[in-house]
Every structure is written in C-alpha cells, then in structure tokens.
Amino acid sequence: MHLLFVDESGKLDQGGVFALGGVAVRDRDWPELRDLWQGTLRSGGWPLDREVKWHGIRKGEVPPAVADAVFAALAGAPFTCYVTLLDPERGRDEFPELLGTPEDTYATGLMFLAERFHHLLAAEDDVGVVVVDSRFREDDRRLRRFFADLTEAGTPYMKLQRIVEGLFLGPSHYSIGL
C-alpha cells in the first residue's frame, strides 16, 4: 500500500499561483522515512513536535543548518513527490468549472494529484490512500464529499479504482507525512 500525504502552499484568497503538493510513500518505507526525518531534526536541535514550514525556512525562522539538513535528507528519502500549480485568476474565465471558486480550485488540484497517484499505483500494481491536511470543519466535509464522488465516478480522464478509501484528514502538526 502507498500513502499520499497532501498539503497546500499559500492561501487561495491571496492571489497568485496556488500549489497543492504531496509525497507518496510505500507503507514498508514509512519507518525509514520517519526515522530519517526525526533523526535529521534531532541532530539539528529542532523539536520533533514543531513543524518545519517552507515559509519558516524562507524567513530565517528555521536555522540554515537545520534547513540544509532537511533538504539533504529529503533529497534521498524514499518517496515520490507531486505538485499541481494552478493560476486561479488567469484560469477563472477560461475554466470556471475548474477554478471558479477557491473550493473548485482546491478540488481541481486534488483531482490532478489523485490521477498522478493512481498512475503510480497502477505502475506498482498497488493500492493507496490519501491523507490531507485538515482545513476547517465545513471545508473538510465538502472535500470528503468531493473525493467520495471522485473515487466513485472517476475524473473526466480516468477511474481511480486503486485508491481504496476516502480521504483521511488530520492536522499537519501531528503528522510527519503532512
């Protein structure tokens, strides 16, 4: 089984490009990834219960030595990375069904990630689950409904038969994967 951990970068209401990305890891590789992550943070003196966020690296809140160690560790880590970049402002007129609202934009990014994840699962002859950073209660409900419909009916381009369960949602500060 594979796990796909998904989180967004930036805010949908701030304009500009929206990124939704994820890392896919085999269940049997999870202990190695967890140990690598925790060992990297411990060796840099970073608390395990504190997230390492990109904006924290960019703004200098994460010490450069820790940031460099994190990048080096992730470069050799046992996972596959995905990112979907969407420009809601430019695409809203041409693709209102995909980018008409912030919820549509997020759902479209998630759909594209799910398709790429499904290709990985097919190539590996495996199944998988998707874990998403929890947003707000109502947003989580909409996201669960959207994803349930997506896995049942498929996307406009493919069926997602290898994704075996609806979304798992959790707060990123409690998940190494997120």
TIVO-2410 file (N, C-alpha, C; in nm, 3 decimals):
# residues 178
REC num residu      c1      c2      c3 atome chaine
REC   1      M   0.084  -0.118   0.000     N      A
REC   1      M   0.000   0.000   0.000    CA      A
REC   1      M   0.088   0.124   0.000     C      A
REC   2      H   0.039   0.227  -0.067     N      A
REC   2      H   0.105   0.357  -0.069    CA      A
REC   2      H   0.018   0.458   0.005     C      A
REC   3      L   0.083   0.555   0.066     N      A
REC   3      L   0.015   0.667   0.131    CA      A
REC   3      L   0.054   0.794   0.056     C      A
REC   4      L  -0.044   0.876   0.021     N      A
REC   4      L  -0.017   1.005  -0.040    CA      A
REC   4      L  -0.056   1.112   0.060     C      A
REC   5      F   0.042   1.189   0.107     N      A
REC   5      F   0.018   1.298   0.200    CA      A
REC   5      F   0.012   1.428   0.121     C      A
REC   6      V  -0.098   1.503   0.136     N      A
REC   6      V  -0.124   1.622   0.054    CA      A
REC   6      V  -0.138   1.746   0.143     C      A
REC   7      D  -0.078   1.856   0.098     N      A
REC   7      D  -0.092   1.984   0.166    CA      A
REC   7      D  -0.078   2.094   0.063     C      A
REC   8      E  -0.133   2.211   0.094     N      A
REC   8      E  -0.123   2.324   0.002    CA      A
REC   8      E  -0.012   2.418   0.046     C      A
REC   9      S   0.031   2.498  -0.048     N      A
REC   9      S   0.128   2.602  -0.018    CA      A
REC   9      S   0.063   2.734  -0.055     C      A
REC  10      G   0.057   2.823   0.039     N      A
REC  10      G  -0.008   2.951   0.014    CA      A
REC  10      G  -0.155   2.945   0.051     C      A
REC  11      K  -0.223   3.054   0.022     N      A
REC  11      K  -0.365   3.067   0.054    CA      A
REC  11      K  -0.441   3.100  -0.074     C      A
REC  12      L  -0.553   3.035  -0.090     N      A
REC  12      L  -0.632   3.055  -0.212    CA      A
REC  12      L  -0.686   3.197  -0.226     C      A
REC  13      D  -0.702   3.268  -0.117     N      A
REC  13      D  -0.761   3.402  -0.124    CA      A
REC  13      D  -0.657   3.512  -0.133     C      A
REC  14      Q  -0.530   3.476  -0.150     N      A
REC  14      Q  -0.424   3.578  -0.156    CA      A
REC  14      Q  -0.378   3.608  -0.297     C      A
REC  15      G  -0.438   3.544  -0.396     N      A
REC  15      G  -0.398   3.569  -0.533    CA      A
REC  15      G  -0.269   3.497  -0.569     C      A
REC  16      G  -0.234   3.503  -0.694     N      A
REC  16      G  -0.113   3.437  -0.741    CA      A
REC  16      G  -0.136   3.289  -0.766     C      A
REC  17      V  -0.028   3.218  -0.785     N      A
REC  17      V  -0.032   3.076  -0.816    CA      A
REC  17      V  -0.062   2.997  -0.689     C      A
REC  18      F  -0.147   2.897  -0.704     N      A
REC  18      F  -0.181   2.807  -0.593    CA      A
REC  18      F  -0.112   2.674  -0.617     C      A
REC  19      A  -0.043   2.622  -0.515     N      A
REC  19      A   0.025   2.494  -0.525    CA      A
REC  19      A  -0.038   2.394  -0.428     C      A
REC  20      L  -0.065   2.278  -0.478     N      A
REC  20      L  -0.110   2.166  -0.396    CA      A
REC  20      L  -0.016   2.051  -0.427     C      A
REC  21      G   0.052   2.003  -0.325     N      A
REC  21      G   0.153   1.901  -0.348    CA      A
REC  21      G   0.139   1.786  -0.253     C      A
REC  22      G   0.217   1.684  -0.280     N      A
REC  22      G   0.212   1.567  -0.194    CA      A
REC  22      G   0.333   1.479  -0.210     C      A
REC  23      V   0.350   1.391  -0.113     N      A
REC  23      V   0.453   1.288  -0.119    CA      A
REC  23      V   0.384   1.153  -0.105     C      A
REC  24      A   0.423   1.061  -0.192     N      A
REC  24      A   0.371   0.924  -0.188    CA      A
REC  24      A   0.481   0.834  -0.135     C      A
REC  25      V   0.447   0.755  -0.035     N      A
REC  25      V   0.544   0.665   0.026    CA      A
REC  25      V   0.482   0.528   0.043     C      A
REC  26      R   0.563   0.425   0.017     N      A
REC  26      R   0.517   0.288   0.042    CA      A
REC  26      R   0.506   0.265   0.192     C      A
REC  27      D   0.406   0.188   0.231     N      A
REC  27      D   0.389   0.161   0.374    CA      A
REC  27      D   0.514   0.098   0.434     C      A
REC  28      R   0.581   0.012   0.361     N      A
REC  28      R   0.701  -0.055   0.415    CA      A
REC  28      R   0.821   0.040   0.426     C      A
REC  29      D   0.816   0.155   0.354     N      A
REC  29      D   0.924   0.254   0.363    CA      A
REC  29      D   0.898   0.358   0.472     C      A
REC  30      W   0.776   0.355   0.528     N      A
REC  30      W   0.740   0.457   0.626    CA      A
REC  30      W   0.834   0.461   0.747     C      A
REC  31      P   0.870   0.346   0.807     N      A
REC  31      P   0.960   0.353   0.924    CA      A
REC  31      P   1.094   0.419   0.890     C      A
REC  32      E   1.148   0.390   0.772     N      A
REC  32      E   1.275   0.451   0.731    CA      A
REC  32      E   1.259   0.603   0.715     C      A
REC  33      L   1.150   0.646   0.652     N      A
REC  33      L   1.126   0.788   0.633    CA      A
REC  33      L   1.107   0.860   0.767     C      A
REC  34      R   1.028   0.799   0.855     N      A
REC  34      R   1.007   0.858   0.988    CA      A
REC  34      R   1.138   0.872   1.064     C      A
REC  35      D   1.219   0.765   1.063     N      A
REC  35      D   1.347   0.769   1.135    CA      A
REC  35      D   1.442   0.872   1.074     C      A
REC  36      L   1.444   0.882   0.942     N      A
REC  36      L   1.527   0.982   0.875    CA      A
REC  36      L   1.485   1.123   0.915     C      A
REC  37      W   1.354   1.148   0.911     N      A
REC  37      W   1.302   1.281   0.946    CA      A
REC  37      W   1.334   1.317   1.090     C      A
REC  38      Q   1.299   1.228   1.181     N      A
REC  38      Q   1.321   1.256   1.322    CA      A
REC  38      Q   1.469   1.268   1.357     C      A
REC  39      G   1.552   1.183   1.297     N      A
REC  39      G   1.695   1.190   1.321    CA      A
REC  39      G   1.755   1.321   1.270     C      A
REC  40      T   1.708   1.367   1.155     N      A
REC  40      T   1.756   1.493   1.098    CA      A
REC  40      T   1.720   1.609   1.190     C      A
REC  41      L   1.596   1.611   1.238     N      A
REC  41      L   1.554   1.719   1.327    CA      A
REC  41      L   1.628   1.714   1.460     C      A
REC  42      R   1.641   1.594   1.516     N      A
REC  42      R   1.713   1.581   1.645    CA      A
REC  42      R   1.857   1.629   1.633     C      A
REC  43      S   1.924   1.589   1.525     N      A
REC  43      S   2.065   1.627   1.510    CA      A
REC  43      S   2.082   1.779   1.493     C      A
REC  44      G   1.978   1.845   1.444     N      A
REC  44      G   1.983   1.990   1.431    CA      A
REC  44      G   1.929   2.064   1.551     C      A
REC  45      G   1.882   1.989   1.651     N      A
REC  45      G   1.827   2.052   1.771    CA      A
REC  45      G   1.688   2.110   1.751     C      A
REC  46      W   1.616   2.065   1.647     N      A
REC  46      W   1.481   2.114   1.620    CA      A
REC  46      W   1.381   2.025   1.694     C      A
REC  47      P   1.287   2.082   1.768     N      A
REC  47      P   1.189   1.999   1.842    CA      A
REC  47      P   1.103   1.914   1.748     C      A
REC  48      L   1.084   1.788   1.783     N      A
REC  48      L   1.006   1.698   1.698    CA      A
REC  48      L   0.859   1.739   1.689     C      A
REC  49      D   0.809   1.810   1.789     N      A
REC  49      D   0.668   1.848   1.787    CA      A
REC  49      D   0.644   1.982   1.718     C      A
REC  50      R   0.747   2.036   1.655     N      A
REC  50      R   0.733   2.164   1.584    CA      A
REC  50      R   0.752   2.141   1.435     C      A
REC  51      E   0.657   2.191   1.355     N      A
REC  51      E   0.664   2.175   1.211    CA      A
REC  51      E   0.782   2.253   1.151     C      A
REC  52      V   0.833   2.201   1.043     N      A
REC  52      V   0.929   2.274   0.961    CA      A
REC  52      V   0.850   2.319   0.838     C      A
REC  53      K   0.826   2.448   0.828     N      A
REC  53      K   0.747   2.501   0.717    CA      A
REC  53      K   0.837   2.578   0.621     C      A
REC  54      W   0.800   2.575   0.493     N      A
REC  54      W   0.878   2.643   0.391    CA      A
REC  54      W   0.891   2.792   0.422     C      A
REC  55      H   0.781   2.856   0.461     N      A
REC  55      H   0.792   2.999   0.489    CA      A
REC  55      H   0.885   3.025   0.608     C      A
REC  56      G   0.895   2.930   0.699     N      A
REC  56      G   0.989   2.943   0.811    CA      A
REC  56      G   1.134   2.933   0.765     C      A
REC  57      I   1.158   2.850   0.665     N      A
REC  57      I   1.292   2.839   0.607    CA      A
REC  57      I   1.324   2.968   0.531     C      A
REC  58      R   1.228   3.012   0.451     N      A
REC  58      R   1.248   3.132   0.370    CA      A
REC  58      R   1.270   3.257   0.454     C      A
REC  59      K   1.200   3.266   0.566     N      A
REC  59      K   1.210   3.385   0.651    CA      A
REC  59      K   1.320   3.375   0.757     C      A
REC  60      G   1.392   3.263   0.761     N      A
REC  60      G   1.500   3.250   0.856    CA      A
REC  60      G   1.458   3.202   0.994     C      A
REC  61      E   1.331   3.162   1.010     N      A
REC  61      E   1.285   3.110   1.139    CA      A
REC  61      E   1.342   2.972   1.167     C      A
REC  62      V   1.375   2.901   1.060     N      A
REC  62      V   1.442   2.771   1.072    CA      A
REC  62      V   1.590   2.799   1.049     C      A
REC  63      P   1.676   2.761   1.143     N      A
REC  63      P   1.819   2.787   1.125    CA      A
REC  63      P   1.871   2.727   0.994     C      A
REC  64      P   1.960   2.797   0.926     N      A
REC  64      P   2.012   2.748   0.798    CA      A
REC  64      P   2.069   2.606   0.804     C      A
REC  65      A   2.137   2.571   0.912     N      A
REC  65      A   2.193   2.436   0.923    CA      A
REC  65      A   2.083   2.331   0.926     C      A
REC  66      V   1.973   2.360   0.997     N      A
REC  66      V   1.860   2.266   1.001    CA      A
REC  66      V   1.795   2.259   0.863     C      A
REC  67      A   1.775   2.374   0.800     N      A
REC  67      A   1.713   2.376   0.666    CA      A
REC  67      A   1.797   2.296   0.568     C      A
REC  68      D   1.929   2.315   0.569     N      A
REC  68      D   2.016   2.240   0.478    CA      A
REC  68      D   2.009   2.090   0.505     C      A
REC  69      A   2.007   2.052   0.632     N      A
REC  69      A   1.999   1.909   0.668    CA      A
REC  69      A   1.866   1.849   0.624     C      A
REC  70      V   1.758   1.926   0.639     N      A
REC  70      V   1.626   1.879   0.595    CA      A
REC  70      V   1.625   1.857   0.444     C      A
REC  71      F   1.677   1.954   0.369     N      A
REC  71      F   1.682   1.939   0.223    CA      A
REC  71      F   1.765   1.818   0.183     C      A
REC  72      A   1.880   1.800   0.245     N      A
REC  72      A   1.966   1.687   0.212    CA      A
REC  72      A   1.896   1.554   0.244     C      A
REC  73      A   1.830   1.548   0.358     N      A
REC  73      A   1.759   1.426   0.396    CA      A
REC  73      A   1.645   1.395   0.299     C      A
REC  74      L   1.568   1.497   0.264     N      A
REC  74      L   1.455   1.475   0.174    CA      A
REC  74      L   1.500   1.438   0.033     C      A
REC  75      A   1.615   1.489  -0.010     N      A
REC  75      A   1.665   1.459  -0.144    CA      A
REC  75      A   1.689   1.310  -0.164     C      A
REC  76      G   1.724   1.239  -0.058     N      A
REC  76      G   1.748   1.095  -0.069    CA      A
REC  76      G   1.641   1.009  -0.007     C      A
REC  77      A   1.529   1.069   0.031     N      A
REC  77      A   1.425   0.996   0.103    CA      A
REC  77      A   1.345   0.905   0.009     C      A
REC  78      P   1.289   0.798   0.064     N      A
REC  78      P   1.216   0.701  -0.018    CA      A
REC  78      P   1.070   0.742  -0.043     C      A
REC  79      F   1.050   0.843  -0.127     N      A
REC  79      F   0.914   0.882  -0.164    CA      A
REC  79      F   0.913   0.946  -0.302     C      A
REC  80      T   0.794   0.961  -0.354     N      A
REC  80      T   0.772   1.027  -0.483    CA      A
REC  80      T   0.697   1.157  -0.457     C      A
REC  81      C   0.743   1.265  -0.518     N      A
REC  81      C   0.682   1.397  -0.497    CA      A
REC  81      C   0.592   1.436  -0.613     C      A
REC  82      Y   0.485   1.506  -0.580     N      A
REC  82      Y   0.392   1.560  -0.680    CA      A
REC  82      Y   0.359   1.704  -0.643     C      A
REC  83      V   0.333   1.785  -0.743     N      A
REC  83      V   0.280   1.919  -0.718    CA      A
REC  83      V   0.193   1.960  -0.837     C      A
REC  84      T   0.083   2.024  -0.804     N      A
REC  84      T  -0.004   2.084  -0.905    CA      A
REC  84      T  -0.001   2.234  -0.883     C      A
REC  85      L   0.031   2.307  -0.988     N      A
REC  85      L   0.032   2.453  -0.982    CA      A
REC  85      L  -0.086   2.505  -1.064     C      A
REC  86      L  -0.167   2.587  -1.001     N      A
REC  86      L  -0.284   2.644  -1.068    CA      A
REC  86      L  -0.283   2.795  -1.052     C      A
REC  87      D  -0.326   2.863  -1.157     N      A
REC  87      D  -0.336   3.009  -1.152    CA      A
REC  87      D  -0.484   3.044  -1.160     C      A
REC  88      P  -0.551   3.053  -1.044     N      A
REC  88      P  -0.696   3.074  -1.043    CA      A
REC  88      P  -0.740   3.203  -1.112     C      A
REC  89      E  -0.663   3.310  -1.097     N      A
REC  89      E  -0.704   3.437  -1.157    CA      A
REC  89      E  -0.704   3.428  -1.310     C      A
REC  90      R  -0.599   3.372  -1.366     N      A
REC  90      R  -0.591   3.361  -1.513    CA      A
REC  90      R  -0.685   3.255  -1.567     C      A
REC  91      G  -0.706   3.148  -1.491     N      A
REC  91      G  -0.788   3.038  -1.542    CA      A
REC  91      G  -0.936   3.048  -1.517     C      A
REC  92      R  -0.976   3.140  -1.428     N      A
REC  92      R  -1.117   3.150  -1.387    CA      A
REC  92      R  -1.210   3.174  -1.506     C      A
REC  93      D  -1.173   3.261  -1.599     N      A
REC  93      D  -1.259   3.290  -1.714    CA      A
REC  93      D  -1.264   3.174  -1.812     C      A
REC  94      E  -1.148   3.111  -1.836     N      A
REC  94      E  -1.143   3.002  -1.933    CA      A
REC  94      E  -1.197   2.869  -1.879     C      A
REC  95      F  -1.178   2.845  -1.751     N      A
REC  95      F  -1.215   2.718  -1.690    CA      A
REC  95      F  -1.295   2.741  -1.562     C      A
REC  96      P  -1.411   2.807  -1.571     N      A
REC  96      P  -1.486   2.838  -1.448    CA      A
REC  96      P  -1.529   2.713  -1.372     C      A
REC  97      E  -1.550   2.602  -1.441     N      A
REC  97      E  -1.591   2.480  -1.373    CA      A
REC  97      E  -1.478   2.420  -1.290     C      A
REC  98      L  -1.353   2.454  -1.322     N      A
REC  98      L  -1.237   2.402  -1.251    CA      A
REC  98      L  -1.179   2.501  -1.151     C      A
REC  99      L  -1.192   2.630  -1.179     N      A
REC  99      L  -1.125   2.731  -1.097    CA      A
REC  99      L  -1.219   2.844  -1.056     C      A
REC 100      G  -1.349   2.823  -1.066     N      A
REC 100      G  -1.446   2.930  -1.040    CA      A
REC 100      G  -1.445   2.983  -0.898     C      A
REC 101      T  -1.425   2.897  -0.801     N      A
REC 101      T  -1.423   2.937  -0.661    CA      A
REC 101      T  -1.297   2.880  -0.597     C      A
REC 102      P  -1.260   2.929  -0.480     N      A
REC 102      P  -1.145   2.869  -0.411    CA      A
REC 102      P  -1.164   2.718  -0.386     C      A
REC 103      E  -1.286   2.676  -0.354     N      A
REC 103      E  -1.313   2.534  -0.332    CA      A
REC 103      E  -1.293   2.454  -0.461     C      A
REC 104      D  -1.338   2.512  -0.575     N      A
REC 104      D  -1.318   2.446  -0.705    CA      A
REC 104      D  -1.169   2.431  -0.736     C      A
REC 105      T  -1.094   2.536  -0.707     N      A
REC 105      T  -0.950   2.534  -0.735    CA      A
REC 105      T  -0.882   2.425  -0.652     C      A
REC 106      Y  -0.913   2.419  -0.524     N      A
REC 106      Y  -0.853   2.316  -0.438    CA      A
REC 106      Y  -0.893   2.176  -0.488     C      A
REC 107      A  -1.021   2.159  -0.520     N      A
REC 107      A  -1.069   2.029  -0.567    CA      A
REC 107      A  -1.002   1.989  -0.698     C      A
REC 108      T  -0.981   2.085  -0.788     N      A
REC 108      T  -0.914   2.056  -0.914    CA      A
REC 108      T  -0.770   2.012  -0.890     C      A
REC 109      G  -0.700   2.082  -0.802     N      A
REC 109      G  -0.564   2.041  -0.769    CA      A
REC 109      G  -0.560   1.901  -0.710     C      A
REC 110      L  -0.656   1.871  -0.623     N      A
REC 110      L  -0.664   1.739  -0.562    CA      A
REC 110      L  -0.695   1.632  -0.668     C      A
REC 111      M  -0.782   1.664  -0.762     N      A
REC 111      M  -0.814   1.570  -0.870    CA      A
REC 111      M  -0.688   1.537  -0.950     C      A
REC 112      F  -0.611   1.640  -0.988     N      A
REC 112      F  -0.489   1.616  -1.066    CA      A
REC 112      F  -0.389   1.532  -0.987     C      A
REC 113      L  -0.373   1.560  -0.857     N      A
REC 113      L  -0.282   1.479  -0.774    CA      A
REC 113      L  -0.330   1.335  -0.764     C      A
REC 114      A  -0.461   1.317  -0.747     N      A
REC 114      A  -0.516   1.181  -0.736    CA      A
REC 114      A  -0.490   1.102  -0.865     C      A
REC 115      E  -0.502   1.169  -0.980     N      A
REC 115      E  -0.473   1.100  -1.107    CA      A
REC 115      E  -0.328   1.056  -1.115     C      A
REC 116      R  -0.236   1.146  -1.079     N      A
REC 116      R  -0.093   1.109  -1.083    CA      A
REC 116      R  -0.064   0.995  -0.985     C      A
REC 117      F  -0.124   1.004  -0.867     N      A
REC 117      F  -0.107   0.899  -0.766    CA      A
REC 117      F  -0.159   0.766  -0.820     C      A
REC 118      H  -0.273   0.769  -0.887     N      A
REC 118      H  -0.329   0.647  -0.944    CA      A
REC 118      H  -0.235   0.586  -1.047     C      A
REC 119      H  -0.170   0.669  -1.128     N      A
REC 119      H  -0.071   0.616  -1.224    CA      A
REC 119      H   0.043   0.545  -1.152     C      A
REC 120      L   0.090   0.601  -1.042     N      A
REC 120      L   0.195   0.536  -0.963    CA      A
REC 120      L   0.144   0.402  -0.911     C      A
REC 121      L   0.024   0.401  -0.856     N      A
REC 121      L  -0.032   0.277  -0.802    CA      A
REC 121      L  -0.047   0.170  -0.909     C      A
REC 122      A  -0.089   0.210  -1.028     N      A
REC 122      A  -0.102   0.114  -1.138    CA      A
REC 122      A   0.035   0.059  -1.179     C      A
REC 123      A   0.134   0.146  -1.188     N      A
REC 123      A   0.269   0.102  -1.225    CA      A
REC 123      A   0.328   0.006  -1.121     C      A
REC 124      E   0.294   0.027  -0.995     N      A
REC 124      E   0.345  -0.056  -0.885    CA      A
REC 124      E   0.252  -0.175  -0.856     C      A
REC 125      D   0.140  -0.183  -0.928     N      A
REC 125      D   0.037  -0.284  -0.902    CA      A
REC 125      D   0.001  -0.286  -0.754     C      A
REC 126      D  -0.038  -0.168  -0.704     N      A
REC 126      D  -0.063  -0.150  -0.562    CA      A
REC 126      D  -0.191  -0.068  -0.544     C      A
REC 127      V  -0.228  -0.050  -0.421     N      A
REC 127      V  -0.342   0.035  -0.385    CA      A
REC 127      V  -0.291   0.143  -0.290     C      A
REC 128      G  -0.374   0.247  -0.267     N      A
REC 128      G  -0.329   0.353  -0.180    CA      A
REC 128      G  -0.441   0.430  -0.115     C      A
REC 129      V  -0.401   0.514  -0.021     N      A
REC 129      V  -0.492   0.605   0.049    CA      A
REC 129      V  -0.433   0.745   0.043     C      A
REC 130      V  -0.522   0.844   0.056     N      A
REC 130      V  -0.482   0.984   0.051    CA      A
REC 130      V  -0.507   1.047   0.187     C      A
REC 131      V  -0.405   1.114   0.240     N      A
REC 131      V  -0.412   1.183   0.368    CA      A
REC 131      V  -0.395   1.332   0.340     C      A
REC 132      V  -0.490   1.413   0.385     N      A
REC 132      V  -0.490   1.555   0.354    CA      A
REC 132      V  -0.486   1.635   0.484     C      A
REC 133      D  -0.414   1.746   0.479     N      A
REC 133      D  -0.411   1.839   0.592    CA      A
REC 133      D  -0.553   1.891   0.615     C      A
REC 134      S  -0.601   1.876   0.736     N      A
REC 134      S  -0.735   1.923   0.770    CA      A
REC 134      S  -0.742   2.074   0.756     C      A
REC 135      R  -0.854   2.121   0.706     N      A
REC 135      R  -0.873   2.263   0.685    CA      A
REC 135      R  -0.969   2.314   0.793     C      A
REC 136      F  -1.090   2.338   0.759     N      A
REC 136      F  -1.193   2.377   0.854    CA      A
REC 136      F  -1.305   2.276   0.842     C      A
REC 137      R  -1.385   2.261   0.947     N      A
REC 137      R  -1.485   2.156   0.952    CA      A
REC 137      R  -1.572   2.151   0.827     C      A
REC 138      E  -1.630   2.264   0.785     N      A
REC 138      E  -1.717   2.264   0.667    CA      A
REC 138      E  -1.636   2.235   0.540     C      A
REC 139      D  -1.516   2.292   0.530     N      A
REC 139      D  -1.431   2.263   0.414    CA      A
REC 139      D  -1.397   2.114   0.410     C      A
REC 140      D  -1.369   2.054   0.526     N      A
REC 140      D  -1.339   1.911   0.531    CA      A
REC 140      D  -1.458   1.829   0.483     C      A
REC 141      R  -1.579   1.867   0.522     N      A
REC 141      R  -1.699   1.795   0.477    CA      A
REC 141      R  -1.714   1.802   0.325     C      A
REC 142      R  -1.697   1.922   0.270     N      A
REC 142      R  -1.706   1.938   0.124    CA      A
REC 142      R  -1.599   1.858   0.054     C      A
REC 143      L  -1.478   1.860   0.108     N      A
REC 143      L  -1.367   1.787   0.049    CA      A
REC 143      L  -1.393   1.637   0.051     C      A
REC 144      R  -1.445   1.587   0.162     N      A
REC 144      R  -1.478   1.444   0.170    CA      A
REC 144      R  -1.585   1.405   0.067     C      A
REC 145      R  -1.689   1.490   0.056     N      A
REC 145      R  -1.794   1.462  -0.044    CA      A
REC 145      R  -1.736   1.463  -0.185     C      A
REC 146      F  -1.655   1.565  -0.215     N      A
REC 146      F  -1.595   1.575  -0.347    CA      A
REC 146      F  -1.511   1.451  -0.376     C      A
REC 147      F  -1.427   1.411  -0.281     N      A
REC 147      F  -1.338   1.298  -0.305    CA      A
REC 147      F  -1.416   1.167  -0.314     C      A
REC 148      A  -1.520   1.152  -0.236     N      A
REC 148      A  -1.604   1.032  -0.246    CA      A
REC 148      A  -1.665   1.023  -0.386     C      A
REC 149      D  -1.717   1.134  -0.436     N      A
REC 149      D  -1.772   1.136  -0.572    CA      A
REC 149      D  -1.663   1.107  -0.675     C      A
REC 150      L  -1.545   1.163  -0.654     N      A
REC 150      L  -1.435   1.145  -0.747    CA      A
REC 150      L  -1.392   0.999  -0.754     C      A
REC 151      T  -1.382   0.932  -0.639     N      A
REC 151      T  -1.338   0.793  -0.641    CA      A
REC 151      T  -1.449   0.701  -0.692     C      A
REC 152      E  -1.575   0.742  -0.677     N      A
REC 152      E  -1.685   0.660  -0.729    CA      A
REC 152      E  -1.702   0.678  -0.879     C      A
REC 153      A  -1.708   0.801  -0.925     N      A
REC 153      A  -1.736   0.829  -1.066    CA      A
REC 153      A  -1.609   0.842  -1.150     C      A
REC 154      G  -1.497   0.872  -1.087     N      A
REC 154      G  -1.374   0.897  -1.160    CA      A
REC 154      G  -1.361   1.043  -1.197     C      A
REC 155      T  -1.251   1.074  -1.260     N      A
REC 155      T  -1.227   1.209  -1.310    CA      A
REC 155      T  -1.276   1.213  -1.454     C      A
REC 156      P  -1.272   1.327  -1.520     N      A
REC 156      P  -1.307   1.328  -1.662    CA      A
REC 156      P  -1.214   1.241  -1.747     C      A
REC 157      Y  -1.100   1.200  -1.689     N      A
REC 157      Y  -0.998   1.130  -1.766    CA      A
REC 157      Y  -0.975   0.985  -1.727     C      A
REC 158      M  -1.014   0.946  -1.606     N      A
REC 158      M  -0.985   0.810  -1.562    CA      A
REC 158      M  -1.067   0.772  -1.438     C      A
REC 159      K  -1.078   0.641  -1.414     N      A
REC 159      K  -1.132   0.589  -1.290    CA      A
REC 159      K  -1.017   0.577  -1.190     C      A
REC 160      L  -1.049   0.591  -1.064     N      A
REC 160      L  -0.946   0.586  -0.958    CA      A
REC 160      L  -0.966   0.461  -0.873     C      A
REC 161      Q  -0.967   0.346  -0.936     N      A
REC 161      Q  -1.000   0.221  -0.868    CA      A
REC 161      Q  -0.895   0.175  -0.769     C      A
REC 162      R  -0.776   0.225  -0.777     N      A
REC 162      R  -0.669   0.181  -0.687    CA      A
REC 162      R  -0.661   0.262  -0.559     C      A
REC 163      I  -0.737   0.370  -0.552     N      A
REC 163      I  -0.745   0.447  -0.427    CA      A
REC 163      I  -0.858   0.386  -0.347     C      A
REC 164      V  -0.823   0.320  -0.237     N      A
REC 164      V  -0.914   0.227  -0.172    CA      A
REC 164      V  -1.006   0.287  -0.067     C      A
REC 165      E  -0.986   0.412  -0.033     N      A
REC 165      E  -1.064   0.468   0.076    CA      A
REC 165      E  -1.082   0.617   0.051     C      A
REC 166      G  -1.183   0.676   0.116     N      A
REC 166      G  -1.199   0.820   0.108    CA      A
REC 166      G  -1.083   0.890   0.173     C      A
REC 167      L  -1.089   1.018   0.178     N      A
REC 167      L  -0.981   1.097   0.235    CA      A
REC 167      L  -0.967   1.074   0.385     C      A
REC 168      F  -0.843   1.072   0.430     N      A
REC 168      F  -0.813   1.080   0.571    CA      A
REC 168      F  -0.766   1.222   0.596     C      A
REC 169      L  -0.826   1.289   0.690     N      A
REC 169      L  -0.790   1.427   0.720    CA      A
REC 169      L  -0.732   1.435   0.860     C      A
REC 170      G  -0.625   1.512   0.872     N      A
REC 170      G  -0.565   1.531   1.002    CA      A
REC 170      G  -0.486   1.660   1.004     C      A
REC 171      P  -0.461   1.715   1.122     N      A
REC 171      P  -0.382   1.838   1.130    CA      A
REC 171      P  -0.235   1.810   1.100     C      A
REC 172      S  -0.174   1.896   1.021     N      A
REC 172      S  -0.037   1.872   0.977    CA      A
REC 172      S   0.063   1.869   1.092     C      A
REC 173      H   0.036   1.941   1.199     N      A
REC 173      H   0.133   1.945   1.308    CA      A
REC 173      H   0.137   1.814   1.387     C      A
REC 174      Y   0.046   1.719   1.357     N      A
REC 174      Y   0.051   1.587   1.419    CA      A
REC 174      Y   0.094   1.478   1.324     C      A
REC 175      S   0.134   1.516   1.202     N      A
REC 175      S   0.168   1.414   1.102    CA      A
REC 175      S   0.301   1.446   1.038     C      A
REC 176      I   0.392   1.353   1.042     N      A
REC 176      I   0.520   1.369   0.975    CA      A
REC 176      I   0.498   1.380   0.825     C      A
REC 177      G   0.409   1.299   0.770     N      A
REC 177      G   0.383   1.299   0.626    CA      A
REC 177      G   0.329   1.432   0.576     C      A
REC 178      L   0.245   1.496   0.656     N      A
REC 178      L   0.191   1.623   0.614    CA      A
REC 178      L   0.289   1.736   0.642     C      A
***
